[in-house]
Amino acid sequence: MTTGFEERRQESVPDRVQHLLHGRPTLGPLAVLLLAVIVFSIINTRFLNPENLGLVLQQVTVIALLGLGQTLIVLTAGIDLSAGAIAVFSSILMANLAYDAGFPGPLALLAGLAFGTAMGAVNGFLVTRVHLPPFIVTLGTLSVFFSLNSVVSGSETVRGTDMPAIMTWTGETIPIGSFHLTYGSIIMLLLFGVFFYLLGWTAWGKHVHASGDDAEAARLAGIRTDRVLLSVYTVAGAVYAIAAWVLMGRLASADPNVGTEYNLDSITAVVLGGTSLFGGRGGVIGTLVGALIVGVFRNGLVLAGVQVVWQGFAVGLLVLLAVTIDQWIRKVRA
């Protein structure tokens, strides 16, 4: 039997907000995104120009895709520090197979997708079969893949004009008035839709959430948690490889020297999107919103004349705030 004081406390505004965000973790990031759009549109009226909004979407496409793969892993209470390395190495493999080895464009793309998937599977094998912590595994493969990237590429960029057109097709745009939508952005949005369905309405998605929320309870319930984890890392590798294709379209080249910040940016998108770093709670739509928050803040701060160093400072504060809110939300017990 609860006392009157306890009943009033349960109905307090902070408690209701806490329960609401626990059940719908995307609401918080959406509110932040909306507030950022309003503030930056007031600071500079050019912010809401269709050309600028199209640019923001193009700028976040690769990070959003990497964040999509990262979300799958974070939902299982893991982390992937090799996301950017897999994407960049996959792009180099695709480009060199087409440019140096003379592979037809579609075959080079398929080979690159296969290599990216295999790199993700290697991470999953080390986590599930060798039983190494995800942080250590992906920290190690980060160095391995970036080193192999330098060896294969010879630290030289392959220009888009030296590759089949399909390699950079994702960078082509569809004009919608003065708004320009790239094929890469369309691919990104379609993939988010696919994984939104897979995580929310399939047995695999429920197993992913259960494995991250309480792995031992999931195992006792009959879920093959090791198999789920292996599938998650493998699928994430495939998503990173698709991000590699989009990256080549974005840069109109395959550059082995990019991507040093991609790992942290993808994790930032996941955290800002409301997915818990402790696993079991969150979703891909939040990650898309998180990537847009980063893109909106960086673009808006540029238009406001803020120096680059302070842009990173602002994004860092957002991450700290998001993690703090996540810790507060996790204290909810229904």
C-alpha positions as CSV (number, residue, x, y, z in Angstrom):
1,M,0.0,0.0,0.0
2,T,1.5,3.3,-1.1
3,T,1.2,6.5,1.0
4,G,-0.2,9.8,-0.3
5,F,3.3,11.2,-0.6
6,E,4.4,8.3,-2.7
7,E,1.4,8.6,-5.0
8,R,2.1,12.3,-5.5
9,R,5.7,11.6,-6.2
10,Q,4.8,9.0,-8.8
11,E,2.7,11.6,-10.6
12,S,5.3,14.3,-10.5
13,V,6.4,15.9,-13.8
14,P,10.0,14.6,-13.7
15,D,8.8,11.1,-13.0
16,R,6.4,11.2,-15.9
17,V,9.0,12.6,-18.2
18,Q,11.4,9.9,-17.1
19,H,8.9,7.1,-17.8
20,L,7.9,8.6,-21.1
21,L,11.5,8.8,-22.3
22,H,12.2,5.3,-21.1
23,G,9.3,3.9,-23.2
24,R,9.9,6.2,-26.2
25,P,13.6,7.1,-26.3
26,T,13.3,8.8,-29.6
27,L,11.2,11.7,-28.3
28,G,14.1,13.4,-26.5
29,P,16.4,13.5,-29.6
30,L,13.4,14.7,-31.7
31,A,12.8,17.6,-29.3
32,V,16.5,18.5,-29.5
33,L,16.5,18.4,-33.3
34,L,13.4,20.5,-33.5
35,L,14.8,23.1,-31.1
36,A,18.1,23.2,-32.9
37,V,16.4,23.8,-36.3
38,I,14.3,26.6,-34.8
39,V,17.3,28.3,-33.1
40,F,19.6,28.1,-36.2
41,S,16.8,29.3,-38.5
42,I,16.4,32.4,-36.3
43,I,20.2,33.0,-36.2
44,N,20.6,32.7,-40.0
45,T,17.6,32.6,-42.3
46,R,19.7,30.8,-44.9
47,F,19.6,27.7,-42.7
48,L,16.1,26.6,-43.9
49,N,17.0,27.2,-47.6
50,P,16.3,23.9,-49.5
51,E,19.9,23.9,-50.9
52,N,21.3,24.1,-47.4
53,L,18.9,21.4,-46.0
54,G,19.9,19.1,-48.9
55,L,23.6,19.7,-48.0
56,V,22.9,18.8,-44.4
57,L,21.3,15.5,-45.5
58,Q,24.3,14.7,-47.8
59,Q,26.8,15.4,-45.1
60,V,25.2,13.1,-42.6
61,T,24.4,10.2,-44.9
62,V,27.7,8.2,-44.4
63,I,27.7,8.8,-40.6
64,A,24.1,7.8,-40.4
65,L,24.8,4.5,-42.2
66,L,27.8,3.8,-39.9
67,G,25.6,4.7,-37.0
68,L,22.9,2.2,-38.2
69,G,25.4,-0.6,-38.0
70,Q,26.8,0.7,-34.8
71,T,23.2,0.7,-33.3
72,L,22.8,-3.0,-33.9
73,I,26.0,-3.7,-31.9
74,V,25.3,-1.1,-29.1
75,L,21.8,-2.7,-28.6
76,T,23.6,-5.9,-27.6
77,A,25.7,-3.9,-25.1
78,G,28.7,-3.9,-27.4
79,I,30.7,-1.3,-29.2
80,D,32.4,-1.2,-32.6
81,L,35.5,1.0,-32.9
82,S,36.3,-0.4,-36.3
83,A,33.2,0.9,-38.1
84,G,35.0,3.6,-40.0
85,A,38.0,1.4,-40.7
86,I,35.8,-1.3,-42.3
87,A,34.0,1.3,-44.4
88,V,37.2,3.0,-45.7
89,F,39.0,-0.3,-46.3
90,S,35.9,-1.6,-48.2
91,S,35.9,1.4,-50.4
92,I,39.6,1.0,-51.2
93,L,39.1,-2.7,-52.0
94,M,36.2,-1.9,-54.3
95,A,38.1,0.9,-56.1
96,N,41.3,-1.2,-56.5
97,L,39.5,-4.2,-57.8
98,A,37.9,-2.1,-60.4
99,Y,40.9,0.1,-61.2
100,D,43.9,-2.1,-60.8
101,A,42.5,-5.6,-61.2
102,G,40.1,-4.6,-64.0
103,F,36.9,-6.1,-62.4
104,P,33.6,-4.9,-63.9
105,G,32.0,-2.3,-61.6
106,P,29.1,-4.5,-60.3
107,L,31.5,-7.3,-59.5
108,A,33.9,-5.0,-57.7
109,L,31.0,-3.7,-55.6
110,L,29.8,-7.1,-54.7
111,A,33.3,-8.2,-53.8
112,G,33.7,-5.1,-51.6
113,L,30.4,-5.8,-49.9
114,A,31.5,-9.4,-49.3
115,F,34.8,-8.2,-47.8
116,G,33.0,-5.7,-45.5
117,T,30.6,-8.4,-44.3
118,A,33.6,-10.7,-43.7
119,M,35.3,-8.1,-41.6
120,G,32.2,-7.7,-39.5
121,A,32.0,-11.5,-39.1
122,V,35.7,-11.5,-37.9
123,N,34.7,-9.1,-35.1
124,G,31.7,-11.3,-34.3
125,F,33.8,-14.5,-34.2
126,L,36.3,-13.0,-31.8
127,V,33.6,-11.7,-29.5
128,T,31.4,-14.9,-29.5
129,R,33.9,-17.7,-30.0
130,V,37.1,-16.4,-28.4
131,H,35.1,-14.5,-25.8
132,L,37.1,-11.2,-26.0
133,P,35.4,-8.0,-25.0
134,P,33.9,-6.0,-28.0
135,F,35.9,-2.9,-27.0
136,I,39.3,-4.8,-27.2
137,V,38.3,-6.7,-30.3
138,T,37.3,-3.7,-32.4
139,L,40.1,-1.6,-31.0
140,G,42.5,-4.3,-32.4
141,T,40.7,-4.7,-35.7
142,L,40.6,-0.9,-36.1
143,S,44.4,-0.9,-36.3
144,V,44.5,-4.0,-38.5
145,F,42.0,-2.8,-41.1
146,F,43.5,0.7,-41.3
147,S,47.0,-0.8,-41.7
148,L,45.8,-3.2,-44.5
149,N,44.0,-0.2,-46.0
150,S,47.4,1.6,-46.3
151,V,49.1,-1.5,-47.7
152,V,46.4,-2.2,-50.4
153,S,46.1,1.4,-51.5
154,G,49.7,2.4,-51.2
155,S,48.3,5.6,-49.5
156,E,47.1,6.7,-53.0
157,T,43.6,8.0,-53.8
158,V,41.7,6.4,-56.7
159,R,39.8,9.1,-58.6
160,G,36.2,8.6,-59.6
161,T,37.1,9.2,-63.2
162,D,39.4,6.2,-63.1
163,M,36.6,3.9,-61.9
164,P,33.4,2.6,-63.5
165,A,30.5,5.1,-63.1
166,I,28.5,2.7,-60.8
167,M,31.2,3.1,-58.2
168,T,30.4,6.8,-57.7
169,W,26.7,6.6,-58.7
170,T,25.5,7.1,-55.1
171,G,26.8,10.7,-55.3
172,E,24.5,11.7,-58.2
173,T,21.6,13.9,-57.2
174,I,17.9,14.1,-58.0
175,P,16.8,17.8,-58.0
176,I,13.5,18.4,-56.2
177,G,13.1,22.1,-56.9
178,S,16.2,23.6,-55.3
179,F,16.6,20.6,-52.9
180,H,19.1,18.0,-54.1
181,L,18.7,14.4,-52.9
182,T,21.5,12.0,-53.6
183,Y,21.0,8.3,-54.4
184,G,23.2,7.6,-51.4
185,S,20.7,9.4,-49.2
186,I,17.9,7.4,-50.7
187,I,19.8,4.1,-50.0
188,M,20.4,5.3,-46.4
189,L,16.7,6.1,-45.8
190,L,15.6,2.7,-47.3
191,L,18.0,0.8,-45.1
192,F,16.8,2.6,-42.0
193,G,13.3,1.6,-42.9
194,V,14.3,-2.0,-43.4
195,F,16.1,-2.2,-40.0
196,F,13.3,-0.3,-38.3
197,Y,11.0,-3.2,-39.4
198,L,13.5,-6.0,-38.6
199,L,14.2,-4.7,-35.1
200,G,10.6,-4.0,-34.2
201,W,8.6,-6.8,-35.9
202,T,10.8,-9.9,-36.3
203,A,12.0,-12.6,-33.9
204,W,15.6,-11.6,-34.8
205,G,15.0,-8.0,-33.7
206,K,13.4,-9.1,-30.4
207,H,16.4,-11.4,-29.8
208,V,18.8,-8.6,-30.4
209,H,17.1,-6.4,-27.8
210,A,16.8,-9.3,-25.3
211,S,20.5,-10.2,-25.7
212,G,21.5,-6.6,-24.9
213,D,19.0,-6.1,-22.0
214,D,20.0,-9.3,-20.1
215,A,22.1,-11.8,-21.9
216,E,21.8,-14.5,-19.2
217,A,18.0,-14.2,-19.0
218,A,17.8,-14.4,-22.8
219,R,20.0,-17.5,-22.9
220,L,17.8,-19.2,-20.2
221,A,14.8,-18.3,-22.3
222,G,16.2,-20.4,-25.2
223,I,17.8,-17.6,-27.3
224,R,21.1,-18.5,-28.8
225,T,22.8,-15.3,-27.8
226,D,26.2,-16.1,-29.3
227,R,24.5,-16.8,-32.7
228,V,22.6,-13.5,-32.3
229,L,25.8,-11.6,-31.6
230,L,27.6,-13.1,-34.5
231,S,24.7,-12.2,-36.8
232,V,24.7,-8.6,-35.5
233,Y,28.4,-8.0,-36.1
234,T,28.2,-9.7,-39.6
235,V,25.2,-7.6,-40.6
236,A,26.9,-4.5,-39.3
237,G,29.9,-5.2,-41.5
238,A,27.6,-5.4,-44.5
239,V,26.0,-2.0,-43.6
240,Y,29.5,-0.5,-43.3
241,A,30.4,-1.8,-46.7
242,I,27.3,-0.1,-48.2
243,A,28.4,3.0,-46.4
244,A,31.7,2.6,-48.3
245,W,29.9,2.7,-51.6
246,V,28.0,5.8,-50.5
247,L,31.3,7.3,-49.3
248,M,32.9,6.9,-52.7
249,G,29.9,8.7,-54.3
250,R,30.2,11.5,-51.7
251,L,33.9,12.0,-52.3
252,A,33.9,11.1,-56.0
253,S,37.0,9.0,-55.2
254,A,38.3,6.3,-52.9
255,D,40.6,8.0,-50.4
256,P,42.5,5.9,-47.9
257,N,43.2,8.9,-45.7
258,V,39.6,9.7,-44.7
259,G,37.6,8.3,-41.8
260,T,39.7,8.9,-38.8
261,E,36.7,10.6,-37.1
262,Y,34.0,8.2,-38.4
263,N,34.1,5.8,-35.5
264,L,33.4,8.5,-32.9
265,D,30.9,10.3,-35.1
266,S,28.9,7.0,-35.5
267,I,28.9,6.4,-31.8
268,T,27.9,10.1,-31.2
269,A,24.9,9.6,-33.5
270,V,23.9,6.5,-31.6
271,V,24.2,8.1,-28.2
272,L,22.4,11.3,-29.2
273,G,19.7,9.2,-30.7
274,G,18.7,7.7,-27.3
275,T,20.2,4.2,-27.7
276,S,21.6,3.1,-24.3
277,L,25.3,2.2,-24.3
278,F,24.3,-0.5,-21.8
279,G,22.2,-2.3,-24.4
280,G,18.6,-3.4,-24.8
281,R,17.0,0.0,-25.3
282,G,16.9,2.3,-28.3
283,G,16.4,2.0,-32.1
284,V,17.5,3.0,-35.5
285,I,15.2,5.9,-36.0
286,G,16.8,7.6,-33.0
287,T,20.2,7.1,-34.6
288,L,19.0,8.8,-37.7
289,V,17.8,11.7,-35.6
290,G,21.1,11.7,-33.7
291,A,23.0,11.9,-37.0
292,L,20.8,14.8,-38.1
293,I,21.4,16.6,-34.8
294,V,25.2,16.5,-35.4
295,G,24.7,17.7,-39.0
296,V,22.3,20.5,-38.0
297,F,24.6,21.7,-35.2
298,R,27.7,21.7,-37.4
299,N,26.0,23.4,-40.3
300,G,24.1,25.8,-38.1
301,L,27.3,26.8,-36.2
302,V,29.1,27.4,-39.5
303,L,26.3,29.7,-40.7
304,A,26.5,31.4,-37.4
305,G,30.2,32.1,-37.9
306,V,31.4,29.9,-35.0
307,Q,35.0,28.5,-35.4
308,V,35.5,24.8,-36.1
309,V,37.0,24.1,-32.6
310,W,33.9,25.3,-30.9
311,Q,31.7,23.2,-33.2
312,G,33.5,20.1,-31.8
313,F,33.1,21.5,-28.3
314,A,29.3,21.9,-28.8
315,V,28.9,18.3,-30.1
316,G,31.0,17.0,-27.2
317,L,28.7,18.7,-24.7
318,L,25.7,17.2,-26.5
319,V,27.2,13.7,-26.0
320,L,27.9,14.2,-22.3
321,L,24.3,15.5,-21.9
322,A,22.9,12.5,-23.8
323,V,24.8,10.0,-21.6
324,T,23.8,11.8,-18.4
325,I,20.1,11.6,-19.5
326,D,20.5,8.0,-20.4
327,Q,21.8,7.2,-16.9
328,W,18.8,9.0,-15.4
329,I,16.4,7.2,-17.7
330,R,17.9,3.8,-16.8
331,K,16.8,4.3,-13.2
332,V,13.2,3.8,-14.2
333,R,11.6,0.6,-13.0
334,A,8.1,-0.1,-14.2
